[in-house]
Amino acid sequence: MTKKITRINPEQLHQTPGYHHVTVVEAGRTAYLAGQCPLDRNGALVGAGSFETQVDQVVANASVALAAVNAQPQHVVRSVIYVRSDDRDVLGAVWDRLIDSVIGPAFTTASTMLGVTQLGFSGQLVEVDLTVALPGLLADSSRTG
């Protein structure tokens, strides 16, 4: 069975900074990754006070989690990004660092970014939650309209 992922930006909705308003997955298996935190293998927080360093650790951890299910960033069909800030410039910088990272294609799908007041670990500034259409025979398309 061939699975298909279609990403859509309806013309009647606002333009986005790279993500799509709608992602449709036809058939297949799905993986739900736990929120990826800026923790090293030993569970220690990485990059206290640094959004950039924490984003880099979250990207590294998400890459490992994707590989564990034989998936690539383009197989992500939904992302939620949590940032401990209400500053739009900080949110934008986190977004830019994520889309410029090795898992950048994960954020071209249906995505939500939230500025929050607290995350689960003391000193944690960033967390990323990913939903993945597990690859098999997988076709991918994007369209506007």
C-alpha positions as CSV (number, residue, x, y, z in Angstrom):
1,M,0.0,0.0,0.0
2,T,1.3,3.5,-0.9
3,K,0.8,6.2,1.6
4,K,0.5,9.8,0.5
5,I,1.2,13.0,2.4
6,T,-0.4,16.2,0.9
7,R,0.4,19.6,2.3
8,I,-2.0,22.4,1.4
9,N,-2.2,26.1,1.8
10,P,-5.7,27.2,0.7
11,E,-5.6,30.5,-1.2
12,Q,-8.3,31.9,1.1
13,L,-5.9,31.7,4.2
14,H,-2.9,33.9,5.0
15,Q,0.5,33.1,3.7
16,T,2.8,31.3,6.2
17,P,6.5,31.5,6.9
18,G,7.1,28.1,5.5
19,Y,4.6,25.7,7.1
20,H,1.3,24.5,5.6
21,H,-2.2,25.1,7.0
22,V,-3.3,21.6,6.3
23,T,-1.5,18.2,6.1
24,V,-3.4,15.1,4.9
25,V,-2.0,11.6,5.4
26,E,-3.7,8.8,3.5
27,A,-3.5,5.4,5.2
28,G,-0.5,4.0,7.0
29,R,1.1,4.0,10.5
30,T,1.7,7.0,12.7
31,A,4.4,7.6,15.3
32,Y,3.9,10.2,18.1
33,L,7.2,11.4,19.4
34,A,7.2,12.7,23.0
35,G,8.2,16.3,23.4
36,Q,11.9,16.5,22.6
37,C,13.6,18.5,25.3
38,P,17.1,20.0,25.5
39,L,18.5,17.2,27.7
40,D,21.6,15.2,27.0
41,R,21.8,11.4,27.1
42,N,22.2,11.5,30.9
43,G,19.1,13.7,31.4
44,A,21.1,16.9,32.1
45,L,19.8,20.2,30.8
46,V,22.0,21.6,28.0
47,G,22.5,25.3,27.3
48,A,21.1,26.9,30.4
49,G,19.9,30.4,29.3
50,S,20.6,29.9,25.6
51,F,17.7,29.4,23.2
52,E,20.2,28.6,20.4
53,T,22.0,25.8,22.3
54,Q,18.7,24.4,23.5
55,V,17.2,24.4,20.0
56,D,20.4,22.6,18.8
57,Q,20.0,19.9,21.5
58,V,16.3,19.5,20.7
59,V,17.1,19.1,17.0
60,A,19.7,16.4,17.9
61,N,17.3,14.5,20.1
62,A,14.5,14.7,17.5
63,S,16.9,13.4,14.9
64,V,17.6,10.4,17.1
65,A,13.9,9.8,17.8
66,L,13.1,10.0,14.0
67,A,15.8,7.6,13.2
68,A,14.5,5.1,15.8
69,V,11.3,4.7,13.7
70,N,13.2,4.8,10.4
71,A,11.7,8.2,9.6
72,Q,13.1,11.4,8.1
73,P,12.1,15.0,8.8
74,Q,9.9,15.1,5.7
75,H,7.8,12.4,7.2
76,V,6.6,14.7,10.0
77,V,3.0,15.7,9.5
78,R,2.5,17.9,12.6
79,S,4.7,19.9,14.9
80,V,4.1,21.9,18.0
81,I,6.9,24.1,19.3
82,Y,6.9,25.4,22.8
83,V,9.1,28.4,23.7
84,R,9.4,29.9,27.1
85,S,9.0,33.5,26.0
86,D,6.4,36.0,25.0
87,D,8.9,38.0,22.9
88,R,8.0,37.7,19.2
89,D,11.7,38.2,18.2
90,V,12.7,35.2,20.4
91,L,9.9,33.1,18.9
92,G,11.0,34.1,15.4
93,A,14.6,33.3,16.1
94,V,13.7,29.9,17.5
95,W,11.5,29.2,14.4
96,D,14.4,30.3,12.0
97,R,16.9,28.1,13.8
98,L,14.6,25.1,13.6
99,I,13.8,25.5,9.9
100,D,17.5,26.1,9.1
101,S,18.4,22.9,11.0
102,V,18.9,19.3,9.7
103,I,15.3,18.6,10.6
104,G,14.0,21.8,9.0
105,P,11.7,19.9,6.6
106,A,9.7,18.8,9.6
107,F,8.4,22.3,10.0
108,T,7.0,22.7,6.5
109,T,4.0,20.7,7.6
110,A,1.1,21.7,9.9
111,S,2.9,23.6,12.7
112,T,2.0,25.5,15.8
113,M,4.4,27.6,17.9
114,L,3.4,28.6,21.4
115,G,5.0,31.1,23.8
116,V,4.6,29.6,27.3
117,T,5.5,30.6,30.9
118,Q,7.0,27.3,32.0
119,L,8.2,24.0,30.6
120,G,8.8,20.7,32.4
121,F,12.4,21.0,33.4
122,S,14.0,23.8,35.4
123,G,15.8,26.1,33.0
124,Q,14.1,24.6,29.9
125,L,13.4,27.1,27.2
126,V,12.3,25.0,24.2
127,E,10.4,21.8,23.5
128,V,9.3,20.2,20.2
129,D,6.4,17.7,19.8
130,L,6.3,15.8,16.5
131,T,3.8,13.5,14.8
132,V,5.2,11.3,12.0
133,A,3.6,9.4,9.1
134,L,5.9,6.3,9.2
135,P,7.5,5.7,5.8
136,G,6.8,2.7,3.7
137,L,6.1,3.4,0.1
138,L,5.4,7.1,0.6
139,A,4.6,9.8,-1.8
140,D,4.8,13.5,-0.8
141,S,3.3,16.5,-2.4
142,S,2.7,20.1,-1.5
143,R,0.3,22.5,-3.1
144,T,-1.3,25.9,-2.7
145,G,-5.0,26.4,-3.4
